[in-house]
């Protein structure tokens, strides 16, 4: 893990995109910024988001806001703010809209940093000043150039010892500047994650077929209340069943590239280790704005394929729970439950859930 701080610049104006590119969904993450964070966090002790203001982000991270003394929003200002904020002799900077620059590319830059003030990637089309390592010795030059409003990096490179590291492929430095760039990148270059990536990530995530899904922001109060009630009901129902156990969210590792965390579940075997490896008998997913589509489509098919006997999709906004039972390899709807009591067979045991008790 690298000691050098990684700073992802996410303060651009995104004029050609027509909306803030840092907040666009990408690679299964709610935002491009979170995608970049997840990619680099396993490799750096500290990863920061450089921005004009952190108020536009609705997730937790380490933010470096532009110093208030600067009116302009420019990479020079971001670099000055980063060096003035951090106790670091050098920083690695990356533009948020360069999603295909990865840790292997960084390592090529890092190998050159001993004797130069800046180590900058260079693609077939030219220099890439926001895929670079800068040492603190460049700070005085940055301040002078910013006062003069000379924001082209060529002015800076004329004044410092800079090493350009050549890369053979332009695709590494693809920037998402336009809606067309964005759509093409989504279709052609979705990264494939594994459990090895997943176990290093902070906050709540799931990966399904190698695609990462953010489980944030945190569940609403009603969501948490319903989950707690389900947990109490399931605990009471299976307490006399030696084979079955009611669980709160726990990792179910289906394969190396698929790990999910159901909201509530029953397993009818003795769970062992850090995660489940066999299918639960019953799963509850409580819909939220950020997970509803996934719960009703991707997870529906996943749980069906993996042989989960009962899948209950709980809609807290409409006070209804759609219960499905697996028959002949396909889910068949049992009921749209509002205040009904429904019996579920769990092998040698059974449980009866009074759905009317979930909503009050």
N, C-alpha and C positions, 0 to 999 in steps of 0.2 A: 504494500500500500504506500502511495507516494505522500511525502510530507508537504510538497508544494501545493498551495491552495489552487483549486479549480474554480474559476469564475465564469459563469454562463451569462453572457450579455443578452438581456431580454427587454431592452428599453427602446427598441426601434419604433419608428412611426408607422411602418407597414402601409405606406401610401398605395403601392401597386397592388397589394393584396386586398385592400378595401376594408379590412378588419384586422385586429391585433393578432398577428401570426403566433405570438407566444402563447395565446389562449386557445388556439385551434386544437381539436382532438388529433392525436397521432399515435399510431402503433399500438392501439388498445388502451392508451392512457387518455385521461380527460383533457390534457393539454400537451402541446409540444414541449413546454418547459418541464413538466413532470417526466416526460419521456427522456429528456436529456439528463435530468437529475438521476433517474433510476439507472441509466446506462453508466454514469461515471461514479456514483457513490461507492460501489464496491472497490474502487481502485484508488480513491483519494481519502485522506483523513478528514478533509473539509471540502465541501462543495458549496458554493454560494451562487445566488442569483443577483446579478447586477441590473438595476432598473432605476427609472426616474422616481417611481413610487411603488411600494409593495401593496398598496390598497387594491390594486386590480386583481391580485391573486387571492383565491379563497382556500389555499392550502398552506400548511406550515412548512417552512424552509428557512435556511439562513440567507437573509437578504442584505445586500449592500445598496443603499439608496444613494443616488447622486447627491453630492454635497450641495447644500442650499445656496451657496455663494455663486453657483453657476446657473445661468438662465438657459443656455443651450443644452440640448440633448444630443450628445455625440460620443463616440467611442473614447475619445481623449478624456472627456469628463468621467466616463466610467472607469478608465484606468487610474486617473488621479484619485478618484473616490475610493477605489479598491486599495491602492497603496497607502492612502491616508488612514483608512479604516483598519487594515490588517497589519499585524506585526510580521511581515514577510519580506524576505530579500528578493523573491521572485514569485510570479504568479503565471499560471496557465490560463489563457482566455480563449473562449470559444463563443461564436455567435449562436444563439438559440436556433436559428433557422438553417443550421448546417447539420442535419440529423445523421449523416452517414460518415462523419468523422468520428472514429472510435479510439479505443485505448491503444490499439496497435499503432495507429497513426501518431498518437501523442508520443509514444515511446521513441519513435524516430526523431522527434524534436528533442526530447529529453536527453538523448545520447549526446547532443551537441552543445549543451548549455554551460559547460565549464568555463569557456573562454570568451563568451560573447554576451553583449548586453541584451540582445534580442535574437530569438531563434524563430523564424517565420516560415511557415509552409509556403511552397510555391508550386502551383499546378501548371499544366501546359498552357493555360490561359493567363497566368500571371500570379502576382503575389497575393497571399491570403493573410492579411494583417490581423484578422480576428480568428485565426487558427494558429496561435503563437504563444511563446513564452517570453515574458518581459522581466528584466531585472529592475530593481528599484533605482538604479543609477540613471534610468531614463526619465525619472519623475521631474527633475528641473526643466528638461527640454519640453516635456509635455505641458508644463505650466506656462512656459513662455509662448509656445505655439497656440495654446488655448486663449491666452490673453490677446494674441494677434488674430484669433479666429482662423488660424491656418490648420484645418482639420484633415487635410490629406496626409496619409501616412508617409508619403514620399518625402515630405518636409522633415519628418522625424528621422527617417532612415538616413537622410543626408548627414545627420548630426551624431549618430551613434554607431557602434560596432554591431552590425547586424549580420547574421548568418541565414541564408535562404536554403531551405531543405527541399529538394525537388521531389515531386511525386509524379508517377507516370500517368495516373488516371484522373481525369477531371471529375468523374462521378463522385469521388470522395468529398468534393467541395460543393456539391449541388446545394444551392440556396433556394429556399421556398419563398420566392419574391411575388409570385402571381398565383391566382386561383388555379391556373393550368399546371404550374410547378407542383402545387400542393396535391392536386388530384393524381397526377402522375406518380408522385412519390408514395402516396398511400397505396396505390395499386401494385407498384413494382418493387418496393423496398421495405416491406413490413418485416421488422426483425423477429427472429425466432428465439424465444427465451426458454430456459430450462429451470429445473429445481435449483441448480447450482446458482443461477442468477437470483432466483426468487428468495432464497434464504438470507440474502444480504440486504434486501430492501427494507426500509423503514415504513411505518404505517401499514395499512391493510391493502393487500393485493391478491388477485387470483391470476393464474395462467391457465388457459384452455387452448390446447393444440398449439402451444408456443406463443400465443398472443396474450399480452398482459392487460388486465382489467383493474382499474383503480376502484377500490371500495370506499371512496371518500366523496364528500365530507362525511363526518361521523353521522350515524343514524339519528333521525329526529326522535324527540322524546316519546311520541306515540309508538314508533317502531320499537324502541327499547322496552317500553311498557308491555307491549304485546309479546315480545320475545321472552320477557321475564315470566309472564303468565303461562306461556306455552311450556317453559322449562319446569315450572312448579307442577303443572298438570301432568306432564310426562313423568317427572320424578315420582309423583304419587301413584301413577298408574302402573309403573314397572317395578316398584319397590319389592314386590313379592315374586318377581320373575327373575330367576337366577341367571338366565342367559342374556337378558336384554339390559341395556344401559342407556339412560337419557343423557345427552351431551349438549353443551353449548358450543359455539364455533370452535372448530379444531381443523387442522390441515388434513385433508383427504388427498393423499398423493396417488393419483390414478396411474400416472406414468411420469417419465422424466420431464415431459413438457406440459403436464396438466395437473394442477393443484388447486383445489377449491376449498372454501370454508362455508358450509351451510350455516344458516342462522340457528336452527335447532334440528336435532336429529336423534334417532334411536338406532343403536347397533345391537345386533343379537349375537354377539360373540365377545370374547374378552379382548379389549383393545390393548395393544402393547406398543412400546416405543414412542417416538416423538410425533408420529402422525399415523393416520389410518391408512391401511393398504387394501382393505376389502370394503365392498359396498355396504352402506347403511341399509337398514330395512325401511326406514321412514325419514324423510327430509321435509323440513319447513323452510321456505324462503319468504321473507317479508319484503314486499315491494317498496322501493324508494325511487325517487326521480332518477338517480344515477344508475340503478341496477335493474329497473323494471323490464326493459327490453331484453337484457341478457337472461334474466330469470325466466321469462316467458318463452324464449326461443332457444338460445344456446344451451342453457342449463337443462331445459326441458328435454332436449334431444340427448344431452350427455347422460343425464340420470336414467333415461329410458334405455340407452345403449349399455349402461353399466349395470342394469338389473336392479335398480332401487325400486322396491315393491310399491311404496306409497310416496307420492310427491304432492305436497300441499302448498299452493301459492296463496299467500295471505295478502289481501289488499286493504291496508289500514285506512285509506281514504273512503272506501265504499263499504267497509265493515262486512266483507265477504271473503270466504276462503274456498278456493277451487281445489277439490281433492281428486286426485287421479290414482288409479290402481293399475299395476302392470299386469296385462293378460296377453299371453302369446307374444311377448316381446314388444307390445305396444301399450301406451297409456290410454286407458278408458276413463272418462270422467265419471266419478261416483256421485258428486253433488256439488252445487254451489251453496256452501253452508253459511248461514247467517246466525241463527240461534238454535240450530239442530244439534242433537247429540249423535255422533257417528262412531260405530264400532269398527276397529281395525284389527285384523288377525296378524299376530306376530309369531308365527310358527306355533310353539307350544304355549304361547301367552296371547293375551289380547289387551287392547286398550280402548277405552271409550272417551271421546273428547267432546265436551260440551262447548261448542264454538261460541255460544252466547256469552260465555264468561271472558272472552278475549277482548271485548270492545269497551266495556265499562271502565 
